[in-house]
């Protein structure tokens, strides 16, 4: 059969299939399913956003009504009562520092492991990637002891160190995948030009693996930003509190002022939503390269 | 200048920071936990060797048994309900229905919100007086089903367990990317043979996307083993420890200065996690990690 004949036959099959009664029912079920998941993903957030603009009285009377007057003062109150500004700043500093450090050291390691042959190379690759599966939350006792012993308990430095470390396996894994795909010839050309190990890394490999590095970085940033367990365990005072910890304290701070608490929650998730809108391609690519490649 | 020698030093130097962190934060902690689990330690005075006392204590503690059971249920639901739902969604989106990219973006969206924020959001949904769930029931005329979802013994754990099952975005994205890398020819050939879409999904898509599906199951189940935030924020293990999980248990032991017991619980968690990984590997297939 010629290619055209195959195409026509295929299209006939596809068209026939689409008009059978069974396929129409399946089609309807498909759309119900897809739209249900859609509503499920957005509805609670939208509900919370609307509730955050009502008065407490309106919320009690009817959880689904729209506010008569949009209560933007809930937000002013949320921001002043919760001290959310400081916590955001702490989160930004910690997440940025941990991301920068993590990306620098993991791309260095990925360069060594993915482009040079040495004894134990394979073992290291396996070790790093199996680190992804370690249930980190189980390591509370040793992390607490370690961080306290080196004097970083209740310091931003402690969280930066822990976050840099816990992202090591996944970042190395992602960056390694990208570095393996940089052609050997490019590096050999640089060797002939007299570029040494370090120069080749900074001028050839690092720039050419940028896509992977941005991906790993976005991922790492979100992990740090959203991390709760160790922020909770390794800090005690308000001055180093991150935004995720802040959310935990909202319930106490606002007690029965639910609408202001909701406003504070909305404010605290806005940066994640913004990051997602801006970097969704990197985030999705990061997931994909992390799990499919390799 | 000796290029090879220069390279050797470079490779080592570049590996060093990651190697140190990996040993300090992944290898050493596990060894530390194993040693501590055989000791009695309050965190202040020196640890005292206690043999199997910690293990005996946790395995005779009803709360810990309840926690393990909850974690296993959690992992099974994640691996065998959430992931199949994600695979189904990925298959549906792989045919690129109208707006599939919008669906993909929206499905993934809850994943960027932190576990704590999502849990707080859902505690508002479940709230007995003004929550969204009771509100919906009232609108549907099912007011008699209204409940204090997180406060009742029979609904607390299902409520904590169920809300994230329909957040399939994370696994859907992984599987979808894998499905999209399957050559179109296979489906064309199947079309010509008259295989239905469902048949094609079972015989072509799922087997060829198996690695990513297994990877997702693995990630989902490990995730089920290390749950903390959701339970901590929604119920803190209550009512009467119905919703406790292993990480919450070891956290509470630690707050009580029972570091040895906490370590033993952590070792059990790691063992159960390893068993899950090995079982999956040897039955369903090899994941990517």
Interface residues (C-beta under 8 A of the other chain):
Chain A: X6 X9 X10 X13 X14 X17 X23 X26 X30 X31 X33 X34 X36 X37 X38 X40 X41 X42 X44 X45 X47 X48 X51 X59 X60 X62 X63 X64 X105 X106 X108 X109 X111 X112 X113 X116 X118 X124 X127 X128 X129 X130 X131 X132 X133 X134 X135 X136 X137 X138 X139 X140 X141 X142 X143 X144 X145 X146 X162 X164 X165 X166 X168 X169 X172 X173 X191 X196 X197 X198 X201 X222 X225 X226 X227 X228 X229 X233 X244 X247 X248 X250 X251 X258 X262 X265 X268 X269 X272 X273 X275 X276 X280 X283 X284 X287 X288 X291 X292 X293 X294
Chain B: X3 X6 X7 X8 X9 X10 X11 X12 X14 X15 X17 X18 X19 X21 X22 X24 X25 X26 X28 X29 X30 X32 X33 X36 X88 X89 X92 X93 X97 X103 X104 X105 X106 X107 X108 X109 X110 X112 X113 X114 X115 X116 X117 X120 X121 X122 X124 X125 X129 X130 X131 X132 X134 X135 X139 X166 X167 X168 X169 X170 X173 X174 X177 X178 X181 X188 X191 X192 X194 X196 X197 X198 X211 X212 X215 X216 X218 X219 X222 X225 X226 X228 X229 X233 X246 X247 X250 X251 X254 X259 X262 X263 X266 X269 X270 X273 X277 X288 X289
